[in-house]
Amino acid sequence: MDIKFFNTYSRKEEVFHPTGGNEVRMYTCGPTVYNFAHIGNFRAYIFEDILRRTLKYSGFKVVQVMNLTDVDDKTIRDSIAAGMPLDAYTEKFKDAFFRDLETLRVDKAEYYPEATKHIPEMIEIIKVLLEKGYAYVGEDKSVYYSVAKFADYGKLARIDMANQRAGVRVKTDEYGKDSVADFALWKVWDKNDGDVFWESPWGKGRPGWHIECSAMSMKYLGKTFDIHTGGIDNMFPHHEDEIAQSEAANGCRFVNYWLHCEHLIVNGQKMSKSLGNFFTLKDIFDKGFSGRELRWVLLGTHYRKKLNFTLDACTQAKLVLQKFSDFFVRLHSVKNSGAEGDSAETIMLKAKTSFSAAVKDDLNISEALASVFELQHEANKLVESGKMSAKGADAVLDQFRNFDRIFAVFDVDASLTSDVPEEVTKLVEERLTAKKTKNYARSDEIRKELLEKGWIVEDTAGGSRVKKAQ
């Protein structure tokens, strides 16, 4: 089955055809490491992880690049304020970022290039743009890109160029979302940059933000690659400027498919520190939630729709995932080898087909989750009716492992590695004997003893099982 994605550039859903046969080359905008990443950032990174996993699930090899912006206005400003060298200041946020990715179970990209380690590549692109007449040296000795020279400028963001002011220069890394401006490719050093600078043909200075991504994507993925992702807020000016400078320098298409995810809001409002609804991962964990639970919340809304984050959603995630954990324990406990009418294989195949179709349809998360819950519901019915065989239970468990190739939240086999104390195991066995001999009073006493020790015993068609009390 073909994979289809909504291409922001064309504003329509398109069948995905990578340029390299079975290999997909993908660039994702990573963090600017001047502070700890927040849950809005991780909404985008979870979307990109689901995309990457879906491509691999569909049989593609993925070569992914995620940049680390470790030099820009904000990193310089905050490192100087902290009285620290730029590299030392950004290093702690890089380390924290990678820890957070691991906590959220985000697959590792193949490359994490740092901007400060790719300055020569940026200088070379700027030289080409100057030679081709797309760039010029301003009165302040900085090098700017002339957007008027690029005929397709504004195609990604659908900007009406006829009503824009021409010739306005912006030296800062970011500028007004509703204005077009010649942007800085190389920013001449000034006192506000402290000791952050590199030597170049135009004097000491540093690159602008936009040229960083063009240089790093080109180095690792080539002049034209398959997919570029990021948040919708990066579409303009950042991605628009990447297209302009890359295509002008290389004389060919920059990216074939652009995928953008929508904003995360909190309790229906834009996230901000002033509103008290700004959360880093540590903030969420301090409230008693796990990376697994936060991942469930962040993946649960289609990437092209706004995600309304609430702490109640995290509480619900905890309950839902616990129910799945209980469900897996129940399936692992099924020992029936000869159940008649066992249709587990049928419901498993149905779920597998519908799930695959959903994720390949522009990452249709709602339909994918519907397949997951439907399989859980139907399998529970079979277990409760005694029609689930051990073979059927294994087939359903295998399908949930298959789901987890993309979702990475279910931990199907976690119950098999959980340590049940020997004294608890002995009590469960004693209770089973009491039930068989119809000593129900002793059976009830043991159930209470187990609860006092923090364990719950449950009786199912497949036998008794024990789990930790919440």
N, C-alpha and C positions, 0 to 999 in steps of 0.2 A: 504494500500500500504506500502511495506517495505521501510525503510530508508536505503540509502547506503552512505557510507563515504569512501574516499580515505585514507587508513591506511598507514601512512608513514613507519611503521615497515615492512609491507609486500610489499609495493610499488604497491598496487592494490586496486581497489574499492571493498568493501565488504559490504554485508548486515549486518546491525547493530542488534545485539542481546545482550541486557544488561543482566548482570548476576543476577540481582535482580528482574526479572519479569518486572513489570511496572516502577520500579525505576531506574533512571540513576544516577550513581555517577561519578562526573566529577571534575577534578582538572585543574585549569588554573594558569599559572605563572603570578603573579601580579608584581607590580612595586618595584624597589629598590628605597627607599624613601630618596634619597640624593639630589634631585632636583625636579623641576616641570616636570611632564610627558609631552612629546611632541606628535605631531600628529602621528609619527611613532608608538609610544606605543599604541595610541588609535586606530590605524588601527587594531591591534591585539585584543584589547578589544571589538571593534565593531563586529569583526568576531566571537568572542566567545559569544557575546550577541545574534547574529543572530542564532548561533548554539543552544544556550540555548532555545531561543524562538521557534525555529523549533521543538525541542524535545517536548516542552510543547504543541505546536500547534498540534503535532501528538499524544497527549494523554498521554505522559510520565510525571511522577513526577521527578523533577530534584533536586538533592542535589549537589550543586556546592561549591567548596572551591577555593578561590583566596587568595594566601599568600601575605603578606607584608614583604619584605626583609628589615628589619630595623637594621641589623648588618652585615656588610661586609667591605671589604677594603675601598670602596668609602664613605660609611656613616661615618666610623671612621675618615678617612682622612679629610673629609669636616667639620665634627662637631668640630674636634680639631682646624682646621683653623679658624672656626667661633668663637672659644672660648666658645662653648656651650656644655652642657651635651648631650650625644647621644640621649636620649629620647626626650628632649626638641627640639633638632635640627630636628629630623625626624618627630615630631608631626605636624609641620606646613605643611610638604609635604604630610603627610597622609590626613590631613584635606582638602588640596587643591585637592588631588586626588579624594576624595569622592564627592567634589563639582563638579568636572569636569565630573565624571560619571553621576551625576544627570543631568547636563546640556546636556549631549549627550544622555540622556534617556536610559542609560544602566540599565537593570534589576539588582537588588541587588542579590548577591550570598547569600547562606545560612550562609557561614562562611568566615571571613577575618582574619585568624590567623596571629599573629605577631611573627616573629622568636624569638625575645627576651623573649617571654613568653612561649617558648617551649624548652628551653635548656635542662631540665631533660630528655625529650623524646629523644633528640638527643644523649645525653650521653649514654642512655640505648642501642640504636642501635649500637653505636661505641663499647660498651662492647661486644655485641654479635659478631660483625665482628672480634674483636680481639680473642675471644674464638674460633671462627671457622677457624681462620688462614687467613682470607682475609685482615686483617689489621695488621700493625706493628708500633712500636714506633721508630721513626728515631733518628739519632744522636742528632738532635736539640730538642728532647723531644716532638715534634709534632707527632700526630698519622696520618698515611697515609694508603690509600687503595691501595693494590697491584693489578693492573689491570691484570697482568699475571695470577693471580689465578682464574679469572673469564673467563670461556671458551667462553662465548657468547659476550664478550666485543667487541664493534664495530659493532654489528648487526644492530642497528638503523641507524647509520650514514654511514654504509657500508664502514668501514675502513679496509684497507688491513693490518692486524696485522703483517704479516710476514715481512713487510718492515719498521716496526717501531722500534725505539730504546727502549729497555726494561730497567726498573730500574731507569728512570729519575724521580726525585721528583720535584713537584711544590707546593710551599706553598701558593702562591697567589690564590685568588678565581677563576681567569680566566687564561687560558693559550692558547698557540698557537692553532689556529683552524686546523692546519695540523699536529699536533703532539699528540702522546699518552703519558700520564705521570701518575705516581702514584700521586694521589691528596690528599690534606689535609682534614682529617675528623675533627681533632681537632688541632687548631693552638696555640702553646704555646705562652704565653704573652711575648711581648717585648716592649721596650720604645715607639715605634711608635703607640702602641695601647692606650697610655695614661691611663685613669682610666677605660677603657672598658675591663672587664674580668669577668669570672665566675670560681668558684672552680670546680675541676673535679678530678677523680682518677689519672690523669696525670699532675696535677698541675693546676695553674690558667691559663686561656686562653679563647678561644672562638671557636665556631664551624666554619667549612668551609661552603661555600655557598651551595654546593650540598646536604649536609646532612640535611639542613634545610627543603627542600621540601619533602624529603623522610619521615622525622619525622612527618611533619604536615599533609601530605596526608594520611599516615597510621593511624594517630589518628582519623581523621574525616571520612575517607572513607573505612578503612580496608586495609588488606595486598594486596588485588587484587581489582582493581576497573575498571570502564568501559572506560572512556575517559580521556586522558591527552592532553592539548592543549598548544600552545605557538608559538612564532615567529620562523621562520626557523633558525635564528641565535642561538637559544637556543638548537637546536638539538644536537650539539656537542660544548663543552664537557658536558654541563649541564644535558641534558636529558639522554645522554649515561651514565653518572656517576650515575644519579638517579636509572636507571635500575640496574646497576652493584651492588650498595650497597644495594638496596632494595631486589633484588632477592637473593643475597648472604645471607642476614640476615634472610629472611623469608622462603626461600626454595620453593617459588612458583612464578608464573608469577606476575609481578608488574602491568602492564596496558594492556588492550586488544586492544584498538584503540588509535593510536597516530595521532593527527591532527595538522598540522603546517601551518601557513599562511606566505606568502611571504613578502618581504620588501616593504616599502613605499619609493618611490623616489620623488624628487621635481624638476619639470621642467627637467626631464630626468637625473638628477644627484643625487648622494647620498646626503642625508641631512647632513649638517654640518654647524657649526657656522662660520667657515672661509669663506664659500661660500655665507654667508648671506641668506641661504634658510632654516634656522632652525626655526621652529615654535612651540610655545606652544599654548594652546587654547586661552590664553589671547591675544597673537599676532594676532590670526585670528579674535577674537572678536573686537579688536581695529581697524581692517580694515573694520568693519561694517557688519560682518557676524554673524549668530546665530548658536547655537548648533544644531538646527534642520537642517540647511543648511550644516553644516560640517558633520553631520551624513550621510546625503544623499550622499555626495561625498565619504566618507569612506566606505560605504556599496556597492557602485556601481560597484566594480570590484571583480571578483571571488577571494576567499581567497588564492587560490594557484597560482595566477598570481600577478606580481608586480603591484602596484598601483602608477601611476604617478600623483602626486598631483600638481595642479596649482591653482592660485588665480582665473584664468578665470573659472575653474571648479566650484568654489564657487559662482561666479557671475551667471553662468548657473543654478546652484542649486536654487538660489534665484528666478530666472525667472520660472523655472519648478514648483517649489512648489507653487508659486503664481498662476500659471495657474491651478494647482490642487485645490487651495483654491477657485478660481473663479468658477471652475467646481462644487464644492460641494455646493456653494451658489446657483448656477443655479438649481441643483437638489432639494435642499431644497425649492426652489421657485415654483416647479411644483405643480399645483393644479388640473390638469385635471383628473377627476375621470372616464372618459369613453372613453379614446383614443382607437381607433380600431387599430388592428395590432400591438399592443404593444408587442415587443419581448424582453423586458428588462430581464425577467426571464431567457430566453434562453441564452443571452449573459453573464449574471451573472454566470449561472451554468457552462458555457464553461470556463470562466475565473477562477472560483474557482477550477475546475478540473485541468487545465493546471498549475495554480500557485502551487497547492499542489504537483503535480508531480515534478515540477521543484525544489522546496526547499528540497524535500526528495531525490533528486538525487545529493548528495554531495553538497548541498546548491548552486544549479545552479542559480546564481543571475541574469544572463542575460535573461534566459528563464522566470524567475519569473517576472522581470521587463517588459518583452514583454507582458505578460498576463495583467499587470496593464495598460500599455499604450493602448493595444487593447480594453480593457473594456472602458477606458475613451473615445477613439475615437468613438466606436460604440454607446455609450450612448449619446454622443454629437450629433450624427447624428439623433438619435431618438427625442431628445429634439428640435432640429432645425426644424425637419419635423412635429412637433406637435403630434408625435405618442408615446410620453412618458407619461404614466399615473403617478399619484402620488404614486400608489402602486409599479409601476415599478421603479420609482426614489428611493423609500425607499429600494427596493431590491438591487439596485446598491450601494447605500450608505452603506448598511449593508455589502456588499462584501468588500468595501474599509475599513470599520472598521475591517473586517477579515484580510485583507492585513496588517493592522497596528498592528496586534498582533505580527507580525514579524518585520516589517519595522519601526514602531513607528515614523513616520514622517508626516503623512497626516493630523492629527487633523481634522477629518471629520466634527465634530460638533462645531468647534471653531466659525464659523460665527453666530451660534445661541446665543452665549454668548457675542458677541461683542456689545458694547453699541452704539446705534445710537441715537444721540441727538433728543429731541422732535421736535425742530425746523426743523431738516432735515426730519423727518418722515412727518411732516405737509406739507412741500414743495413737497415731493414725492406724497402725496395724492392729493395736489392741481394740480400737473402736470397731474396726472391720470385723474382728472375731466376735465382739459383743453383738453386733448386728446380726451376724450369721446365726448366733445362738439365741437370738431374740431377747437379749438382755438390753432392752432399750433404755432402761434407767442408767446403766453404766455408759452406754453410748452417748447419752445426753451429758453426763458428767464430764466425759472426755472432751466433748465439743466445747464445754465451758472452760475446761483447763487449757485447751489450745488457744482459746480467745484471750485468756489472761496472759498467755505467753506471747501474744501478738500474731497468732495464726488463725486463719479461717479454714475450716474444712467444708468442702462441698461435695454433694453426691450427684453424679451424672449417670447417664445411661452407659457410659464407658467405664464407670468406676468412681472411686473417691479420689479427690485431689485436694491439696493444701496450698494456700497462698498467704502471703503476708497481709495482715490487716492494715488498712490505710490510716 
